[in-house]
Amino acid sequence: MKGVHEIRNLVQSNHADPSFCVKKLATLAGISTSYLRECVHRNYRVSPHELIEDYRLERAVSLLRSSSLPVEDVAVVSGFWSTKTFRRAFRRKYGCRPSDYRQGPDPATRK
């Protein structure tokens, strides 16, 4: 069994592949999906799916802040299947659209 830090490293290394999922993470870690869920929840207090999605969103935020890539490209580079899926996940986590976030994460700083 790989340690939880190695699991996080696997997510970091594979997040850009839209087909990367909980099952693939478990396979790469050499453990069952149920044991993966148990380990991730115990250490991160989220599901493996949320761990993957959260990392993808962190990557997207970094790109939104540091590049002028169109939102569609940010979604692809971050590992989302579609821009629609990306926008939905982004709004759920950050409470705004990616394009609004790029203008400033705080609504008071947006023009």
Secondary structure, DSSP 4 states (H G I P E B T S, - for coil): ---HHHHHHHHHHHTT-TT--HHHHHHHHTS-HHHHHHHHHHHHSS-HHHHHHHHHHHHHHHHHHH----HHHHHHHHT-S-HHHHHHHHHHHHSS-HHHHHH-SSGGG--
